[in-house]
Amino acid sequence: MTGHVSSINCTNCGAGLEVLGGGRVTTQVCGYCGARLDANDAYRVLSVHAAMYRPDTPFKLGMKGLVDGVEHTIIGIAGYVERWQGSEWYWVDHMLYSPTHGYAWLTLEDGHTLLTRKVRDWPRGPFLTSREVERAETRPTREWRGKTYVYYATSSWILDYVEGEFTWRPEKGQRGTAVSLMPKGKASDMLTFADGEEREIEVTRYFPEATAIFGAAPSAPRGVHPLQPYVPKEGKRFYGLWFAAMTVAALVLAMLVAVTSGERITLYEGQPETIPPEMTFDVSRVSRPVRLELFQNLAQTWAEYEMSLTDPVGTRIAETGRGISYYYGGSGEDAWSEGSRYSSLTFQPTVPGTYVLLMEPGEVQPLAGRVPLRLTVQEGRGRALWLLIAAGAFAMAFLWTLSSGWRHRSARWKGSDWTEEDDD
């Protein structure tokens, strides 16, 4: 909705301009030719800014909306840029005017909308400048209205675009700094020490309903804004409980599998060269796998063993080889290892009874030939590993869901330019 209080013609290009901003307006900038006009001197041309590019914003001059129950009108648009080490950040301030409540700012930053007003009751302590921040050994703080505000960041801005009415003399290329502070924990506002043409202190709050209030197209927020409150996603409680229950269930099943697995029996333990040519073991259950496991505590060497397995009815069910090797090197962060001191043969028994294992050394390195070999068999071997992996995955999902609030708070402070080294 657009308000029409009165209008003038630009004294530079003749374009019609609305006058919306009240008696404290000192400057009007023509959106057609970029002329800065003196609102207190018959709109005399102060200067002309050519080649200004309007920032991307859904808000327009003249839009009206109820802010805290009071009608405000957008009377000015100012685009800002901050440049640092090859990076650029842009935001847009929209000056608001209410005949009864004065002036405020509606800011669009990364799709987030914020509401800013000047502070009349300044916080305790001197005005916080960027120079004072640079000299500080710990994060600067200020007390205001019973809360402690902690240093967040310093912004060095350049005015890149102006259009509409202002209570000050904006000019393209104008520079200034802003030092911002936030309360720890659940912040609802931000204090900003603005150092430009004048020194002012402002308070800013998150204002996501702005586009709906002013009838503008919705903006898509990018990332987490420092003032953005944490809102749990729908279903967080359900998913958290579900992942927790699945973690417990997977762990219980893994324990059941472990305790119901058969006893591990040693078939052989000794030097590789004295392995019996034939070994037997009994299997009573055929519903679960049987595992033959070899262990040899090797270091910088390897060995291979030939294995042949026959079931109680004389059917050969496996004829294969198994290798063991282990190498390592380096130290500290450069330490590495490869291979394993374990090897195994797992099979599904076909019938109960006595199974026959034929085993002999294949290629065995001299160093490996001097290391004892242990061969064990375990009947009813369960697959608890996959259940443990599932339990770990469910536990990670549970912790991820549970930590959403912490991650949001961490993201809010991620943009702070204070580093831990500054506190040392």
N, C-alpha and C positions, 0 to 999 in steps of 0.2 A: 504494500500500500504506500503511496507516495503523497507527501504533504506539500501544499503550495501556500507558503506564507506571503511571499512576494518574490519578485524577480528583478534582475538588472540585465543590461547588455554589457558584455565584456568590452572594456574600453580599448582593448587591443585588436580583437577580431570581430566584435559585434555579436557574438553568439549569446543566446539567452541563457542566463544562469539563475538558478533558484537561490533565494536567500532564506535560510532555515535556522540559523544558529544562534539568535539572541544577541544581546547587547555587548557581550564580552568578546565577540569575534573581531579580530584585528586584521585578518588576511583572508582573501578568497583567491583560490587558484583555478584558473579556467581549464577544464578538462579537454578543451578543443585545441587551444594554441599553447597552453602551458604558461600563460601570463600570470604573474603574482600581482594581485591587486590590493591596494591599501583600503580596507573597509572603513577606516576612519578619515579618509581624505578623498571622498567622492570616487572611490575605486580607481585611484591613480595607479598607473602601471609602475611597479617597483622593478621588475625584471621579467624576462621571458625564458622559460626552460623548454627548449626544443628537444625532440627525439626522446620523450619519456614514454616508456612502455608500461601500460596498465597491468598490474599484477593479476594473477588468476584468483578471483574471489567471487563467491556467489552473491555478495552483498553489494547494493547500489545506493547511491546518494538518494535521500528522500524516503527510504524504507522506514517504516515505523513498527514498533513492537513494545510489548509490556515487559519491562525489566523490574522484577520484584514488585509487580503490581502498578508500576508507574510507566506511562508512555514515554518512550525515547525515540528520537529521530536520528538517522545516520546523516551527518552533515559534512564529514570529511573522510578521505581515504589517504593513508600514508603507507608506502611500501618501503621496507627496510631490508638491508643485506649486511651480513657479517662475513668477512673473508679471513681465513686463517690457514696458512700452510697449504695453499692450493684448494682448500675446501670452501664452499659457500653455503650459507644458511639464509633462507628468506622467510619473512613473515609480513603480515599486513595488519595495520592498526586502522580501525574505523572509529572516528570520533562520534560520540553520541551526545545528544542534547535533550534535556528536559527543562521546560520553563520553571518547574518547581524544584527539581533536584540537581540542576546544573549539568556538568559535563562528566563523561566517562569514556572508556575505550573498550571496544570490542575487537579482540585480536584473533586472527586466523593463523595458526602455526601448525604445519604438517597435518592439516585437516582437522586439528583440534581447535575449539573455540573457547576463548577466555574472556572474563570481564575484569576490567581494571579501573580503580578509582584512586584519587589522591588521598593521602593520609594527612589529617589535620593534627592529630595527637602523635607526634613523632616518638619513636622508640627511645629508650634511655641510651645515653652515650652519643658521641659525635657522629656526624654524617660519615658513612662508610664509603671510602673511595677505593679505586683499584690499586692505588699506591699503598694504601694501608694494608690491603689484602696481600700484596707482594711482600710486605715486610713482616707479616704475621708468621709466627712459628707454629701456631695451631689454628684450626678453623675459627674465624671470627664469629662472634655471636652477638645478638641483640635481644633485649627483653621488650615485649610489646603485648599489652593487654593480657598479662598473666602467662604468656607463653614464651619459650626460648626458641629463637630462630637461629639456625645454623647456616653458615656460608654454603652456597651451592655453586654459583658460577659467576664469571664476569663476561659481559658481552660488549664488544666495541663495534657499534653499529654505524652504518652510513645510510642516510636518507636517499632513496633511489627513485621515489615517485610520490607526487602530491597532487591532490585534486579535492576541490570543495573548500569548506570554511574551517578556520582554525583560530584558536585563541592566542596564538603565538605566530612567529614569523618563520614558517618552514621554508627551506630552500634545498633543492637537489644538491647532493654532495655534502650536506651538513653532517657533522660527526658528533658522537657522544659515547658515553659508556654507561652501563647499567650493571650494578652489583646486586645479585639476588640471593635471598636467604629463605630457607624453609624450616618448619618444625620437623623434628625427628618423629618417626612413627607414622601415624595416619595424618598426613598433612592435608589441610583443607584450603590453605592459602599460601601465598608467597609474597614476601616483602621485597621491593626493588628500590634501590637507591639510584635514582636516575640523575646523571650528571651531564647536562647538555647546555642549552642557553641559560637554564636555571637549574638549581638543585631542588629536586622533589623526591618525596618518598611515596611509593604507590603500593597498594595491596591488590593482588590478583587472585581470582578463584576460577576453578573449572566451570565452564558454562556450556555444556553440550546441547542444551535446548535452544541455542541461539538461532539456528537456521529455521526451526519451526516457528519460533516467536516472531521473527522478522519476515517470514514467508519466502525464504530463500531456498534454493536447491540444496539438499543435504550434502555435506562434505564427508569424504571417507578418511577417517583418522589413520595416520601411519605411525606405527610403533606405540610405545607407552609414553604419555606425557608426564612430567614430574608431578603435576597436580591431579592427574587422573586417579580417581578413587578405585579401589579394588572391588570388583563385582564378581562374585563366584559364578562360574558358568552353570547353567541349568544341568542338573543331574550330577554335580560334583560329589555330593554326599553318597548318592547311590553307587557311583562308580568307585569311589574310595572304599566303601564297604565291600563291594563285589570283588575288587582286586585283593583286598585283605583276606576275604574268605577263600578265594582261589589259592592264595599263597599258603594259607594254613592247610587246605585240602591237599595240595601237591606235596607239602612236607610230610603230612601224615601218611600219604600213600607211599612216599619214598621210604619212610621208616618201616612201614609194613612189608614192603618188598625186601628191604635189607634184613629184617628179622626172620622172614620166612625163607630166605635163601639157605641152601644146604651148607653143611660144614665144609670148610676148605681143608682138603687132605693133601699132604705132601707125598707125591709119588717118587720124587728123587731129589737129592741135594748132595752135590759133590762136584768133582772136576768133570769137565765136558768129555774127556777121553774115557771116562769110566761109566758112561751112561749105559744102563742095561739095554740090550737089543730089543727086549720085549717087556712091556709093563701093562698091567691090567687094573681096571677099576670097575666097580659095580654102580649101576644106575637103576633106581627104583621108580622114579617118576619121569614120564615122557612129556608132560604138559609144559615144562619150562626148559630153557636152554641149559646146556652144560658148558662150563668154561675151563679150558686148559690154559694155564698162565705160566710163562717163563720169565724169570728175573735173573739178571746178571749185572753186578755192579761194575760196569765197564767205564773206562775213562780213556779217551783218545784212541779208541780201537773199535772193532766190530767182529761179529760172529754170525754164522748162518747154520740152521739146523733143519734136517729133513724129517718130515713127520708123515706117518701113514696110520689111519684109524679104521678099524673094522668093528662092525656091530655084532651082537651075540649070534646072529644067524649066518655070519660069514660074509656079509655084504660090506665092501669097502666104501665108506661114506666120505672119506677125505684123504687126499694125498697131496701134500703141499709142503712148503718151506716157510720158515719164520726167521727173521733177522733181528738182531739186537745191535744197536750202535749208539755211541754217545761221545760227542765232541764239545769242547767249550774253549773259551779264551777271553781275553780282555779283562778289564776291571772297572769297577764303578759304573758310570753311565754307559761305558763302552763294552760292558760284559755281554757275552752272547753264548748260546748253547744250541745244539741241534741233535735230533735223534731222541731215543728213549731207552731206558734200561729194562723196559718191560716189552713183552710181545705176547699175543694170546691167540688161541684158536677156540672159537665158540661154535657149537653145533647144536642142532635140535635132535635129541635122541628119537629113534624110531620104535624101538622095543625095549622093555626093561631087561636087565641081565648084565653080563660081564662084557665089557668092551676091551679091545686089545689095541694098544698103542705101540707102534714101532717107531723108534726115534734114534737118530745118529747124527753126529756132527757133520756138517757140510764143509763150507769154507770157514775156518776159524783162524783169525790172526794169532800169532805166537803170544802176544800180550794177553789176548782174550782167553787163550787156552789155559792160563794160569789162574783165572778168576772163577770161583765156584759158581755153579748154575743151580737154580732151584726151580723145580717143576711142581705145580700144584693143580688140583682138580677140584671144582666146586659144582655140586649138583644143584639143580633148581635155581640157577643163577637168574636173578631178576634184573630188569633194566631200570635201576633207580636213577641212573645218570640223567636220563631225559626228564624224569620227574623233578629232579633237582634243578635242571636248567629251566623248566617251566616255572618252578617256584621262584627262581631268581628273576625271571622275566615279569611275573606277576608282582613280585616285591618292588621291582623298579617302577612298574606302572603305578603301584600304590603310592610310593614315595613321590613320584612325579605329580600325581594328583594332589597329594597332601601338601606339597610345597608350592602350589600355585600362588598363594598369597605372598610367600617369601620371595618368589621369583618376580612377582609384580613390584614389590617394594624395591628389590634390587634393581629392576629396570628403571624405576623412577629416579634413582640416584646415579644411574650409569652415566648420565650426561654431565655430572659434576666435573669441574676441571681441577678440583683439589685432589692431590694424590697422597698416598700414605707417606711418601718420602717427605712431604711438606710437614707432616706431624712429627718427624724425627728430630 
